[in-house]
Amino acid sequence: MVMVSERVAASFTSSKQEGRLVCYDLVRDRGMAVVPSDPSVIVSTTNYVFPLHTDSCCLEKPADVVVLYCVTNASEGGESLLANVNDIIPLLPEDYVDFLLNRRYDINMRPFVLLEKVEGTYHIRLQLGDMLAFCRPDEKEQMQEELKMLIDVLADPANFITVKLKPDECLIVNNRTCLHGRYSFEDGSKREFLRSRSYLIPDIN
């Protein structure tokens, strides 16, 4: 993780480990119960299924790269899910894609762009739980209705791949074009990942 941060892109994610600041944080089950209506519950700290999403989507500038390094994986479940939005777009009606490209939500008191087309490539920002937590209260129900078709397509196992990382393996994810998630895993699991989020160095972007 330190090598990736030094050679590819400096991580803006950090935490304290054994009293020192490191360029990653820990992703593990902390035994928190998932209450769908409670936005304060961070799904990555549970063993509950985490649908496909992009990280830090509600920031003004989301991360370009997310790195997930496996320390220990679950015995059962815990597979990582991956989907490129450019493979998902052809599965959606053209008028719906146009709608997503032009729709603006008010999140964190800023216009929120969910889907963009950049030099012929689609970019996406999507983490429905965070978006619902930070949008205007009067937009919540409408947002869920408008994004249902996209969420349903992303939930279909035919539209994403799965990979179960072994210890010392890692995923480096383009957080602009690739959505990631994971399946649920057993209670009491010692599953632990290290995660960093980075902005690409301008001269290699």
Contact map, one row per residue, 1 for C-alpha under 8 A:
1111100000000000000000110000000000000000000000000000000000000000001010000000000000000000000000000000000000000000000000000000000000000000000000000000000000000000000000000000000000000000000000000101000000000
1111110000000000000000100000000000000000000000000000000000000000000000000000000000000000000000000000000000000000000000000000000000000000000000000000000000000000000000000000000000000000000000000000000000000
1111111100000000000000000000000000000000000000000000000000000000000000000000000000000000000000000000000000000000000000000000000000000000000000000000000000000000000000000000000000000000000000000000000000000
1111111111000000000000000000000000000000000000000000000000000000000000000000000000000000000000000000000000000000000000000000000000000000000000000000000000000000000000000000000000000000000000000000000000000
1111111111100000000000100000000000000000000000000000000000000000000000000000000000000000000000000000000000000000000000000000000000000000000000000000000000000000000000000000000000000000000000000000010000000
0111111111000000000000000000000000000000000000000000000000000000000000000000000000000000000000000000000000000000000000000000000000000000000000000000000000000000000000000000000000000000000000000000000000000
0011111111000000000000000000000000000000000000000000000000000000000000000000000000000000000000000000000000000000000000000000000000000000000000000000000000000000000000000000000000000000000000000000000000000
0011111111000000000000000000000000000000000000000000000000000000000000000000000000000000000000000000000000000000000000000000000000000000000000000000000000000000000000000000000000000000000000000000000110000
0001111111100000000000000000000000000000000000000000000000000000000000000000000000000000000000000000000000000000000000000000000000000000000000000000000000000000000000000000000000000000000000000000011110000
0001111111110000000000000000000000000000000000000000000000000000000000000000000000000000000000000000000000000000000000000000000000000000000000000000000000000000000000000000000000000000000000000000011110000
0000100011111100000000110000000000000000000000000000000000000000000000000000000000000000000000000000000000000000000000000000000000000000000000000000000000000000000000000000000000000000000000000001111000000
0000000001111100000000100000000000000000000000000000000000000000000000000000000000000000000000000000000000000000000000000000000000000000000000000000000000000000000000000000000000000000000000000001111000000
0000000000111110000000111000000000000000000000000000000000000000000000000000000000000000000000000000000000000000000000000000000000000000000000000000000000000000000000000000000000000000000000000011110000000
0000000000111111000011111000000000000000000000000000000000000000000000000000000000000000000000000000000000000000000000000000000000000000000000000000000000000000000000000000000000000000000000000001000000000
0000000000001111100011111000000000000000000000000000000000000000000000000000000000000000000000000000000000000000000000000000000000000000000000000000000000000000000000000000000000000000000000000000000000000
0000000000000111111111000000000000000000000000000000000000000000000000000000000000000000000000000000000000000000000000000000000000000000000000000000000000000000000000000000000000000000000000000000000000000
0000000000000011111111000000000000000000000000000000000000000000000000000000000000000000000000000000000000000000000000000000000000000000000000000000000000000000000000000000000000000000000000000000000000000
0000000000000001111100000000000000000000000000000000000000000000000000000000000000000000000000000000000000000000000000000000000000000000000000000000000000000000000000000000000000000000000000000000000000000
0000000000000001111110000000000000000000000000000000000000000000000000000000000000000000000000000000000000000000000000000000000000000000000000000000000000000000000000000000000000000000000000000000000000000
0000000000000001111111000000000000000000000000000000000000000000000000000000000000000000000000000000000000000000000000000000000000000000000000000000000000000000000000000000000000000000000000000000000000000
0000000000000111101111100000000000000000000000000000000000000000000000000000000000000000000000000000000000000000000000000000000000000000000000000000000000000000000000000000000000000000000000000000000000000
0000000000000111100111111000000000000000000000000000000000000000000000000000000000000000000000000000000000000000000000000000000000000000000000000000000000000000000000000000000000000000000000000000000000000
1100100000111110000011111000000000000000000000000000000000000000000000000000000000000000000000000000000000000000000000000000000000000000000000000000000000000000000000000000000000000000000000000001000000000
1000000000101110000001111100000000000000000000000000000000000000000000000000000000000000000000000000000000000000000000000000000000000000000000000000000000000000000000000000000000000000000000000111100000000
0000000000001110000001111110000000000000000000000000000000000000000000000000000000000000000000000000000000000000000000000000000000000000000000000000000000000000000000000000000000000000000000000111000000000
0000000000000000000000011111000000000000000000000000000000000000000000000000000000000000000000000000000000000000000000000000000000000000000000000000000000000000000000000000000000000000000000011110000000000
0000000000000000000000001111100000000000000110000000000000000000000000000000000000000000000000000000000000000000000000000000000000000000000000000000000000000000000000000000000000000000000000011110000000000
0000000000000000000000000111110000000000000111000000000000000000000000000000000000000000000000000000000000000000000000000000000000000000000000000000000000000000000000000000000000000000000001111000000000000
0000000000000000000000000011111100000000000111100000000000000000000000000000000000000000000000000000000000000000000000000000000000000000000000000000000000000000000000000000000000000000000111110000000000000
0000000000000000000000000001111100000000000011000000000000000000000000000000000000000000000000000000000000000000000000000000000000000000000000000000000000000000000000000000000000000000000000000000000000000
0000000000000000000000000000111110000000000011100000000000000000000000000000000000000000000000000000000000000000000000000000000000000000000000000000000000000000000000000000000000000000000100000000000000000
0000000000000000000000000000111111000000100011000000000000000000000000000000000000000000000000000000000000000000000000000000000000000000000000000000000000000000000000000000000000000000000000000000000000000
0000000000000000000000000000001111100000100001000000000000000000000000000000000000000000000000000000000000000000000000000000000000000000000000000000000000000000000000000000000000000000000000000000000000000
0000000000000000000000000000000111110100101001010000000000000000000000000000000000000000000000000000000000000000000000000000000000000000000000000000000000000000000000000000000000000000000000000000000000000
0000000000000000000000000000000011111100100000000000000000000000000000000000000000000000000000000000000000000000000000000000000000000000000000000000000000000000000000000000000000000000000000000000000000000
0000000000000000000000000000000001111110000000000000000000000000000000000000000000000000000000000000000000000000000000000000000000000000000000000000000000000000000000000000000000000000000000000000000000000
0000000000000000000000000000000000111110000000000000000000000000000000000000000000000000000000000000000000000000000000000000000000000000000000000000000000000000000000000000000000000000000000000000000000000
0000000000000000000000000000000001111111100000000000000000000000000000000000000000000000000000000000000000000000000000000000000000000000000000000000000000000000000000000000000000000000000000000000000000000
0000000000000000000000000000000000011111110000000000000000000000000000000000000000000000000000000000000000000000000000000000000011011000000000000000000000000000000000000000000000000000000000000000000000000
0000000000000000000000000000000000000111110000000000000000000000000000000000000000000000000000000000000000000000000000000000000000000000000000000000000000000000000000000000000000000000000000000000000000000
0000000000000000000000000000000111100111111000000000000000000000000000000000000000000000000000000000000000000000000000000000000000000000000000000000000000000000000000000000000000000000000000000000000000000
0000000000000000000000000000000000000011111111000000000000000000000000000000000000000000000000000000000000000000000000000000000000000000000000000000000000000000000000000000000000000000000000000000000000000
0000000000000000000000000000000001000000111111111100000000000000000000000000000000000000000000000000000000000000000000000000000000000000000000000000000000000000000000000000000000000000000000000000000000000
0000000000000000000000000011100000000000011111110100000000000000000000000000000000000000000000000000000000000000000000000000000000000000000000000000000000000000000000000000000000000000000000000000000000000
0000000000000000000000000011111100000000011111100000000000000000000000000000000000000000000000000000000000000000000000000000000000000000000000000000000000000000000000000000000000000000000000000000000000000
0000000000000000000000000001111111000000011111110000000000000000000000000000000000000000000000000000000000000000000000000000000000000000000000000000000000000000000000000000000000000000000000000000000000000
0000000000000000000000000000101000000000001111111000000000000000000000000000000000000000000000000000000000000000000000000000000000000000000000000000000000000000000000000000000000000001111000000000000000000
0000000000000000000000000000000001000000001101111100000000000000000000000000000000000000000000000000000000000000000000000000000000000000000000000000000000000000000000000000000000000011100000000000000000000
0000000000000000000000000000000000000000001000111110000000000000000000000000000000000000000000000000000000000000000000000000000000000000000000000000000000000000000000000000000000001111100000000000000000000
0000000000000000000000000000000000000000001100011111000000000000000000000000000000000000000000000000000000000000000000000000000000000000000000000000000000000000000000000000000000001111000000000000000000000
0000000000000000000000000000000000000000000000001111100000000000000000000000000000000000000000000000000000000000000000000000000000000000000000000000000000100000000000000000000000011110000000000000000000000
0000000000000000000000000000000000000000000000000111110000000000000000000000000011100000000000000000000000000000000000000000001000000000000000000000000001100000000000000000000000111100000000000000000000000
0000000000000000000000000000000000000000000000000011111000000000000000000000000000000000000000000000000000000000000000000000111100000000000000000000000000000000000000000000000000111000000000000000000000000
0000000000000000000000000000000000000000000000000001111110000000000000000000000000000000000000000000000000000000000000000001111000000000000000000000000000000000000000000000001101110000000000000000000000000
0000000000000000000000000000000000000000000000000000111110000110010000000000000000000000000000000000000000000000000000000000111000000000000000000000000000000000000000000000001000000000000000000000000000000
0000000000000000000000000000000000000000000000000000011111100110000000000000000000000000000000000000000000000000000000000000000000000000000000000000000000000000000000000000000000000000000000000000000000000
0000000000000000000000000000000000000000000000000000011111101110000000000000000000000000000000000000000000000000000000000000111001000000000000000000000000000000000000000000000000000000000000000000000000000
0000000000000000000000000000000000000000000000000000000111110100000000000000000000000000000000000000000000110001000000000000100001100100000000000000000000000000000000000000000000000000000000000000000000000
0000000000000000000000000000000000000000000000000000000111111100000000000000000000000000000000000000000000000000000000000000000000000000000000000000000000000000000000000000000000000000000000000000000000000
0000000000000000000000000000000000000000000000000000000001111100000000000000000000000000000000000000000000000000000000000000000000000000000000000000000000000000000000000000000000000000000000000000000000000
0000000000000000000000000000000000000000000000000000000010111110000000000000000000000000000000000000000000000000000000000000000000000000000000000000000000000000000000000000000000000000000000000000000000000
0000000000000000000000000000000000000000000000000000001111111111000000000000000000000000000000000000000000000000000000000000100000000000000000000000000000000000000000000000001000000000000000000000000000000
0000000000000000000000000000000000000000000000000000001110001111110000000000000000000000000000000000000000000000000000000000000000000000000000000000000000000000000000000000001100000000000000000000111000000
0000000000000000000000000000000000000000000000000000000000000111110000000000000000000000000000000000000000000000000000000000000000000000000000000000000000000000000000000000011100000000000000000000111100000
0000000000000000000000000000000000000000000000000000000000000011111000000000000000000000000000000000000000000000000000000000000000000000000000000000000000000000000000000001111100000000000000000000111100000
0000000000000000000000000000000000000000000000000000001000000011111100000000000000000000000000000000000000000000000000000000000000000000000000000000000000000000000000000001111000000000000000000011110000000
1000000000000000000000000000000000000000000000000000000000000000111110000000000000000000000000000000000000000000000000000000000000000000000000000000000000000000000000000111100000000000000000000111100000000
0000000000000000000000000000000000000000000000000000000000000000011111000000000000000000000000000000000000000000000000000000000000000000000000000000000000000000000000000111000000000000000000001111000000000
1000000000000000000000000000000000000000000000000000000000000000001111100000000000000000000000000000000000000000000000000000000000000000000000000000000000000000000000111110000000000000000000001110000000000
0000000000000000000000000000000000000000000000000000000000000000000111111000000000000000000000000000000000000000000000000000000000000000000000000000000000000000000011111100000000000000000000011100000000000
0000000000000000000000000000000000000000000000000000000000000000000011111000000000000000000000000000000000000000000000000000000000000000000000000000000000000000000001110000000000000000000000111100000000000
0000000000000000000000000000000000000000000000000000000000000000000001111100000000000000000000000000000000000000000000000000000000000000000000000000000000000000000001100000000000000000000001111000000000000
0000000000000000000000000000000000000000000000000000000000000000000001111110010000000000000000000000000000000000000000000000000000000000000000000000000000000000000111100000000000000000000001111000000000000
0000000000000000000000000000000000000000000000000000000000000000000000011111110000000000000000000000000000000000000000000000000000000000000000000000000000000000000000000000000000000000110011100000000000000
0000000000000000000000000000000000000000000000000000000000000000000000001111100000000000000000000000000000000000000000000000000000000000000000000000000000000000000000000000000000000000110010000000000000000
0000000000000000000000000000000000000000000000000000000000000000000000000111110000000000000000000000000000000000000000000000000000000000000000000000000000000000000000000000000000000000110000000000000000000
0000000000000000000000000000000000000000000000000000000000000000000000000111111000000000000000000000000000000000000000000000000000000000000000000000000000000000000000000000000000000011110000000000000000000
0000000000000000000000000000000000000000000000000000000000000000000000001101111100000000000000000000000000000000000000000000000000000000000000000000000000000000000100000000000000000111100000000000000000000
0000000000000000000000000000000000000000000000000000000000000000000000000000111110000000000000000000000000000000000000000000000000000000000000000000000000000000011110000000000000000111000000000000000000000
0000000000000000000000000000000000000000000000000000000000000000000000000000011111000000000000000000000000000000000000000000000000000000000000000000000000000000011110000000000000011110000000000000000000000
0000000000000000000000000000000000000000000000000001000000000000000000000000001111100000000000000000000000000000000000000000000000000000000000000000000000000001111000000000000000111110000000000000000000000
0000000000000000000000000000000000000000000000000001000000000000000000000000000111110000000000000000000000000000000000000000000000000000000000000000000000000001110000000000000001111000000000000000000000000
0000000000000000000000000000000000000000000000000001000000000000000000000000000011111011000000000000000000000000000000000000000000000000000000000000000001000011100000000000000001110000000000000000000000000
0000000000000000000000000000000000000000000000000000000000000000000000000000000001111111000000000000000000000000000000000000000000000000000000000000000000000000000000000000000011100000000000000000000000000
0000000000000000000000000000000000000000000000000000000000000000000000000000000000111111100000000000000000000000000000000111000000000000000000000000000000000000000000000000000011100000000000000000000000000
0000000000000000000000000000000000000000000000000000000000000000000000000000000000011111110000000000000000000000000000001100000000000000000000000000000000000000000000000000000010000000000000000000000000000
0000000000000000000000000000000000000000000000000000000000000000000000000000000000111111111000000000000000000000000000000000000000000000000000000000000000000000000000000000000000000000000000000000000000000
0000000000000000000000000000000000000000000000000000000000000000000000000000000000111111111100000000000000000000000000000000000000000000000000000000000011000010000000000000000000000000000000000000000000000
0000000000000000000000000000000000000000000000000000000000000000000000000000000000001111111100001000000000000000000000000000000000000000000000000000000000000000000000000000000000000000000000000000000000000
0000000000000000000000000000000000000000000000000000000000000000000000000000000000000111111110000000000000000000000000000000000000000000000000000000000000000000000000000000000000000000000000000000000000000
0000000000000000000000000000000000000000000000000000000000000000000000000000000000000011111110000000000000000000000000000000000000000000000000000000000010000000000000000000000000000000000000000000000000000
0000000000000000000000000000000000000000000000000000000000000000000000000000000000000001111111011000000000000000000000000000000000000000000000000000010000000000000000000000000000000000000000000000000000000
0000000000000000000000000000000000000000000000000000000000000000000000000000000000000000011111111000000000000000000000000000000000000000000000000000000000000000000000000000000000000000000000000000000000000
0000000000000000000000000000000000000000000000000000000000000000000000000000000000000000000111111100000000000000000000000000000000000000000000000000000000000000000000000000000000000000000000000000000000000
0000000000000000000000000000000000000000000000000000000000000000000000000000000000000000000011111110000000000000000000000000000000000000000000000000000000000000000000000000000000000000000000000000000000000
0000000000000000000000000000000000000000000000000000000000000000000000000000000000000000000111111111000000000000000000000000000000000000000000000000000000000000000000000000000000000000000000000000000000000
0000000000000000000000000000000000000000000000000000000000000000000000000000000000000000100111111111100000000000000000000000000000000000000000000000000000000000000000000000000000000000000000000000000000000
0000000000000000000000000000000000000000000000000000000000000000000000000000000000000000000001111111110000000000000000000000000000000000000000000000000000000000000000000000000000000000000000000000000000000
0000000000000000000000000000000000000000000000000000000000000000000000000000000000000000000000111111111000000000000000000000000000000000000000000000000000000000000000000000000000000000000000000000000000000
0000000000000000000000000000000000000000000000000000000000000000000000000000000000000000000000011111111000000000011000000000000000000000000000000000000000000000000000000000000000000000000000000000000000000
0000000000000000000000000000000000000000000000000000000000000000000000000000000000000000000000001111111000000000111110000000000000000000000000000000000000000000000000000000000000000000000000000000000000000
0000000000000000000000000000000000000000000000000000000000000000000000000000000000000000000000000111111100000000100000000000000000000000000000000000000000000000000000000000000000000000000000000000000000000
0000000000000000000000000000000000000000000000000000000000000000000000000000000000000000000000000011111110000000110000000000000000000000000000000000000000000000000000000000000000000000000000000000000000000
0000000000000000000000000000000000000000000000000000000000000000000000000000000000000000000000000000011111000011110000000000000000000000000000000000000000000000000000000000000000000000000000000000000000000
0000000000000000000000000000000000000000000000000000000000000000000000000000000000000000000000000000001111100011100000000000000000000010001000000000000000000000000000000000000000000000000000000000000000000
0000000000000000000000000000000000000000000000000000000000000000000000000000000000000000000000000000000111111111000000000000000000000011000000000000000000000000000000000000000000000000000000000000000000000
0000000000000000000000000000000000000000000000000000000001000000000000000000000000000000000000000000000011111111000000000000000000100111000000000000000000000000000000000000000000000000000000000000000000000
0000000000000000000000000000000000000000000000000000000001000000000000000000000000000000000000000000000001111100000000000000000000000110000000000000000000000000000000000000000000000000000000000000000000000
0000000000000000000000000000000000000000000000000000000000000000000000000000000000000000000000000000000001111110000000000000000000000010000000000000000000000000000000000000000000000000000000000000000000000
0000000000000000000000000000000000000000000000000000000000000000000000000000000000000000000000000000000001111111000000000000000000000000000000000000000000000000000000000000000000000000000000000000000000000
0000000000000000000000000000000000000000000000000000000000000000000000000000000000000000000000000000000111101111100000000000000000000000000000000000000000000000000000000000000000000000000000000000000000000
0000000000000000000000000000000000000000000000000000000001000000000000000000000000000000000000000000000111100111110000000000000000000000000000000000000000000000000000000000000000000000000000000000000000000
0000000000000000000000000000000000000000000000000000000000000000000000000000000000000000000000000000111110000011111100000000100000000000000000000000000000000000000000000000000000000000000000000000000000000
0000000000000000000000000000000000000000000000000000000000000000000000000000000000000000000000000001101100000001111100000001110000000000000000000000000000000000000000000000000000000000000000000000000000000
0000000000000000000000000000000000000000000000000000000000000000000000000000000000000000000000000001100000000000111110000111100000000000000000000000000000000000000000000000000000000000000000000000000000000
0000000000000000000000000000000000000000000000000000000000000000000000000000000000000000000000000000100000000000111111000111000000000000000000000000000000000000000000000000000000000000000000000000000000000
0000000000000000000000000000000000000000000000000000000000000000000000000000000000000000000000000000100000000000001111111110000000000000000000000000000000000000000000000000000000000000000000000000000000000
0000000000000000000000000000000000000000000000000000000000000000000000000000000000000000000000000000000000000000000111111110000000000000000000000000000000000000000000000000000000000000000000000000000000000
0000000000000000000000000000000000000000000000000000000000000000000000000000000000000000000000000000000000000000000011111000000000000000000000000000000000000000000000000000000000000000000000000000000000000
0000000000000000000000000000000000000000000000000000000000000000000000000000000000000000000000000000000000000000000011111100000000000000000000000000000000000000000000000000000000000000000000000000000000000
0000000000000000000000000000000000000000000000000000000000000000000000000000000000000100000000000000000000000000000011111110000000000000000000000000000000000000000000000000000000000000000000000000000000000
0000000000000000000000000000000000000000000000000000000000000000000000000000000000001100000000000000000000000000001111011111000000000000000000000000000000000000000000000000000010000000000000000000000000000
0000000000000000000000000000000000000000000000000000000000000000000000000000000000001000000000000000000000000000001111001111100000000000000000000000000000000000000000000000000110000000000000000000000000000
0000000000000000000000000000000000000000000000000000010000000000000000000000000000001000000000000000000000000000011100000111110000000000000000000000000000000000000000000000000111000000000000000000000000000
0000000000000000000000000000000000000000000000000000111011000100000000000000000000000000000000000000000000000000111000000011111000000000000000000000000000000000000000000000000100000000000000000000000000000
0000000000000000000000000000000000000000000000000000111010000000000000000000000000000000000000000000000000000000010000000001111100100000000000000000000000000000000000000000000000000000000000000000000000000
0000000000000000000000000000000000000000000000000001111010000000000000000000000000000000000000000000000000000000000000000000111111100000000000000000000000000000000000000000000000000000000000000000000000000
0000000000000000000000000000000000000000000000000000100000000000000000000000000000000000000000000000000000000000000000000000011111110000000000000000000000000000000000000000000000000000000000000000000000000
0000000000000000000000000000000000000010000000000000000000000000000000000000000000000000000000000000000000000000000000000000001111111000000000000000000000000000000000000000000000000000000000000000000000000
0000000000000000000000000000000000000010000000000000000011000000000000000000000000000000000000000000000000000000000000000000001111111100000000000000000000000000000000000000000000000000000000000000000000000
0000000000000000000000000000000000000000000000000000000001000000000000000000000000000000000000000000000000100000000000000000011111111110000000000000000000000000000000000000000000000000000000000000000000000
0000000000000000000000000000000000000010000000000000000000000000000000000000000000000000000000000000000000000000000000000000000111111110000100100000000000000000000000000000000000000000000000000000000000000
0000000000000000000000000000000000000010000000000000000000000000000000000000000000000000000000000000000000000000000000000000000011111110000000000000000000000000000000000000000000000000000000000000000000000
0000000000000000000000000000000000000000000000000000000001000000000000000000000000000000000000000000000000110000000000000000000001111111000000000000000000000000000000000000000000000000000000000000000000000
0000000000000000000000000000000000000000000000000000000000000000000000000000000000000000000000000000000011111000000000000000000000111111101100000000000000000000000000000000000000000000000000000000000000000
0000000000000000000000000000000000000000000000000000000000000000000000000000000000000000000000000000000001100000000000000000000000000111111100000000000000000000000000000000000000000000000000000000000000000
0000000000000000000000000000000000000000000000000000000000000000000000000000000000000000000000000000000000000000000000000000000000000011111100000000000000000000000000000000000000000000000000000000000000000
0000000000000000000000000000000000000000000000000000000000000000000000000000000000000000000000000000000000000000000000000000000000000001111111000000000000000000000000000000000000000000000000000000000000000
0000000000000000000000000000000000000000000000000000000000000000000000000000000000000000000000000000000010000000000000000000000000000011111111100000000000000000000000000000000000000000000000000000000000000
0000000000000000000000000000000000000000000000000000000000000000000000000000000000000000000000000000000000000000000000000000000000010011111111110000000000000000000000000000000000000000000000000000000000000
0000000000000000000000000000000000000000000000000000000000000000000000000000000000000000000000000000000000000000000000000000000000000000011111111000000000000000000000000000000000000000000000000000000000000
0000000000000000000000000000000000000000000000000000000000000000000000000000000000000000000000000000000000000000000000000000000000000000011111111100000000000000000000000000000000000000000000000000000000000
0000000000000000000000000000000000000000000000000000000000000000000000000000000000000000000000000000000000000000000000000000000000010000001111111110000000000000000000000000000000000000000000000000000000000
0000000000000000000000000000000000000000000000000000000000000000000000000000000000000000000000000000000000000000000000000000000000000000000111111111000000000000000000000000000000000000000000000000000000000
0000000000000000000000000000000000000000000000000000000000000000000000000000000000000000000000000000000000000000000000000000000000000000000011111111000000000000000000000000000000000000000000000000000000000
0000000000000000000000000000000000000000000000000000000000000000000000000000000000000000000000000000000000000000000000000000000000000000000001111111100000000000000000000000000000000000000000000000000000000
0000000000000000000000000000000000000000000000000000000000000000000000000000000000000000000000000000000000000000000000000000000000000000000000111111111000000000000000000000000000000000000000000000000000000
0000000000000000000000000000000000000000000000000000000000000000000000000000000000000000000000000000000000000000000000000000000000000000000000011111111100000000000000000000000000000000000000000000000000000
0000000000000000000000000000000000000000000000000000000000000000000000000000000000000000000000000000000000000000000000000000000000000000000000000111111110000000000000000000000000000000000000000000000000000
0000000000000000000000000000000000000000000000000000000000000000000000000000000000000000000100000000000000000000000000000000000000000000000000000011111111000000000000000000000000000000000000000000000000000
0000000000000000000000000000000000000000000000000000000000000000000000000000000000000000000000000000000000000000000000000000000000000000000000000011111111100000000000000000000000000000000000000000000000000
0000000000000000000000000000000000000000000000000000000000000000000000000000000000000000000000000000000000000000000000000000000000000000000000000001111111110000000000000000000000000000000000000000000000000
0000000000000000000000000000000000000000000000000000000000000000000000000000000000000001001000000000000000000000000000000000000000000000000000000000111111110010000000000000000000000000000000000000000000000
0000000000000000000000000000000000000000000000000001000000000000000000000000000000100001000000000000000000000000000000000000000000000000000000000000011111111011000000000000000000000000000000000000000000000
0000000000000000000000000000000000000000000000000011000000000000000000000000000000000000000000000000000000000000000000000000000000000000000000000000001111111010000000000000000000000000000000000000000000000
0000000000000000000000000000000000000000000000000000000000000000000000000000000000000000000000000000000000000000000000000000000000000000000000000000000111111111000000000000000000000000000000000000000000000
0000000000000000000000000000000000000000000000000000000000000000000000000000000000000000000000000000000000000000000000000000000000000000000000000000000001111111100000000000000000000000000000000000000000000
0000000000000000000000000000000000000000000000000000000000000000000000000000000000000000000000000000000000000000000000000000000000000000000000000000000000011111100000000000000000000000000000000000000000000
0000000000000000000000000000000000000000000000000000000000000000000000000000000000100001000000000000000000000000000000000000000000000000000000000000000011111111100000000000000000000000000000000000000000000
0000000000000000000000000000000000000000000000000000000000000000000000000000000011100000000000000000000000000000000000000000000000000000000000000000000001011111110000000000000000000000000000000000000000000
0000000000000000000000000000000000000000000000000000000000000000000000000000000011100000000000000000000000000000000000000000000000000000000000000000000000001111111000000000000000000000000000000000000000000
0000000000000000000000000000000000000000000000000000000000000000000000000000001111000000000000000000000000000000000000000000000000000000000000000000000000000001111100000000000000000000000000000000000000000
0000000000000000000000000000000000000000000000000000000000000000000000000000001110000000000000000000000000000000000000000000000000000000000000000000000000000000111110000000000000000000000000000000000000000
0000000000000000000000000000000000000000000000000000000000000000000000001000011100000000000000000000000000000000000000000000000000000000000000000000000000000000011111000000000000000000000000000000000000000
0000000000000000000000000000000000000000000000000000000000000000000001001000001100000000000000000000000000000000000000000000000000000000000000000000000000000000001111101100000000000000000000000000000000000
0000000000000000000000000000000000000000000000000000000000000000000001111000000000000000000000000000000000000000000000000000000000000000000000000000000000000000000111111000000000000000000000000000000000000
0000000000000000000000000000000000000000000000000000000000000000000011111000000000000000000000000000000000000000000000000000000000000000000000000000000000000000000011111000000000000000000000000000000000000
0000000000000000000000000000000000000000000000000000000000000000000011100000000000000000000000000000000000000000000000000000000000000000000000000000000000000000000001111100000000000000000000000000000000000
0000000000000000000000000000000000000000000000000000000000000000000011000000000000000000000000000000000000000000000000000000000000000000000000000000000000000000000011111110000000000000000000000000000000000
0000000000000000000000000000000000000000000000000000000000000000001111000000000000000000000000000000000000000000000000000000000000000000000000000000000000000000000010011111000000000000000000000000000000000
0000000000000000000000000000000000000000000000000000000000000000001110000000000000000000000000000000000000000000000000000000000000000000000000000000000000000000000000001111100000000000000000000000000000000
0000000000000000000000000000000000000000000000000000000000000000111100000000000000000000000000000000000000000000000000000000000000000000000000000000000000000000000000000111110000000000000000000000000000000
0000000000000000000000000000000000000000000000000000000000000000111000000000000000000000000000000000000000000000000000000000000000000000000000000000000000000000000000000011111001010000000000000000000000000
0000000000000000000000000000000000000000000000000000000000000001110000000000000000000000000000000000000000000000000000000000000000000000000000000000000000000000000000000001111111000000000000000000000000000
0000000000000000000000000000000000000000000000000000011000000111110000000000000000000000000000000000000000000000000000000000000000000000000000000000000000000000000000000000111111100000000000000000000000000
0000000000000000000000000000000000000000000000000000010000000011100000000000000000000000000000000000000000000000000000000011100000000000000000000000000000000000000000000000011111000000000000000000000000000
0000000000000000000000000000000000000000000000000000000000000000000000000000000000011100000000000000000000000000000000000111000000000000000000000000000000000000000000000000011111100000000000000000000000000
0000000000000000000000000000000000000000000000000000010000000000000000000000000001111000000000000000000000000000000000000001000000000000000000000000000000000000000000000000111111110000000000000000000000000
0000000000000000000000000000000000000000000000000001110000000000000000000000000011111000000000000000000000000000000000000000000000000000000000000000000000000000000000000000001011111000000000000000000000000
0000000000000000000000000000000000000000000000000011110000000000000000000000000111100000000000000000000000000000000000000000000000000000000000000000000000000000000000000000100001111100000000000000000000000
0000000000000000000000000000000000000000000000001111100000000000000000000000000111000000000000000000000000000000000000000000000000000000000000000000000000000000000000000000000000111110000000000000000000000
0000000000000000000000000000000000000000000000001111000000000000000000000000011110000000000000000000000000000000000000000000000000000000000000000000000000000000000000000000000000011111000000000000000000000
0000000000000000000000000000000000000000000000011110000000000000000000000000111110000000000000000000000000000000000000000000000000000000000000000000000000000000000000000000000000001111100000000000000000000
0000000000000000000000000000000000000000000000111100000000000000000000000000111000000000000000000000000000000000000000000000000000000000000000000000000000000000000000000000000000000111110000000000000000000
0000000000000000000000000000000000000000000000111000000000000000000000000111110000000000000000000000000000000000000000000000000000000000000000000000000000000000000000000000000000000011111010000000000000000
0000000000000000000000000000000000000000000000100000000000000000000000000111100000000000000000000000000000000000000000000000000000000000000000000000000000000000000000000000000000000001111110000000000000000
0000000000000000000000000000000000000000000000100000000000000000000000000000000000000000000000000000000000000000000000000000000000000000000000000000000000000000000000000000000000000000111110000000000000000
0000000000000000000000000000101000000000000000000000000000000000000000000000000000000000000000000000000000000000000000000000000000000000000000000000000000000000000000000000000000000000011111000000000000000
0000000000000000000000000000100000000000000000000000000000000000000000000110000000000000000000000000000000000000000000000000000000000000000000000000000000000000000000000000000000000000111111100000000000000
0000000000000000000000000001100000000000000000000000000000000000000000011100000000000000000000000000000000000000000000000000000000000000000000000000000000000000000000000000000000000000000111110000000000000
0000000000000000000000000001100000000000000000000000000000000000000000111100000000000000000000000000000000000000000000000000000000000000000000000000000000000000000000000000000000000000000011111000000000000
0000000000000000000000000111100000000000000000000000000000000000000001111000000000000000000000000000000000000000000000000000000000000000000000000000000000000000000000000000000000000000000001111100000000000
0000000000000000000000000111000000000000000000000000000000000000000111111000000000000000000000000000000000000000000000000000000000000000000000000000000000000000000000000000000000000000000000111110000000000
1000000000000000000000011110000000000000000000000000000000000000001111100000000000000000000000000000000000000000000000000000000000000000000000000000000000000000000000000000000000000000000000011111000000000
0000000000001000000000011110000000000000000000000000000000000000011110000000000000000000000000000000000000000000000000000000000000000000000000000000000000000000000000000000000000000000000000001111100000000
1000000000111100000000111000000000000000000000000000000000000000011100000000000000000000000000000000000000000000000000000000000000000000000000000000000000000000000000000000000000000000000000000111110000000
0000000000111000000000010000000000000000000000000000000000000011111000000000000000000000000000000000000000000000000000000000000000000000000000000000000000000000000000000000000000000000000000000011111000000
0000100011111000000000000000000000000000000000000000000000000011110000000000000000000000000000000000000000000000000000000000000000000000000000000000000000000000000000000000000000000000000000000001111100000
0000000011110000000000000000000000000000000000000000000000000011100000000000000000000000000000000000000000000000000000000000000000000000000000000000000000000000000000000000000000000000000000000000111110000
0000000111000000000000000000000000000000000000000000000000000001100000000000000000000000000000000000000000000000000000000000000000000000000000000000000000000000000000000000000000000000000000000000011111011
0000000111000000000000000000000000000000000000000000000000000000000000000000000000000000000000000000000000000000000000000000000000000000000000000000000000000000000000000000000000000000000000000000001111111
0000000000000000000000000000000000000000000000000000000000000000000000000000000000000000000000000000000000000000000000000000000000000000000000000000000000000000000000000000000000000000000000000000000111111
0000000000000000000000000000000000000000000000000000000000000000000000000000000000000000000000000000000000000000000000000000000000000000000000000000000000000000000000000000000000000000000000000000000011111
0000000000000000000000000000000000000000000000000000000000000000000000000000000000000000000000000000000000000000000000000000000000000000000000000000000000000000000000000000000000000000000000000000000111111
0000000000000000000000000000000000000000000000000000000000000000000000000000000000000000000000000000000000000000000000000000000000000000000000000000000000000000000000000000000000000000000000000000000111111
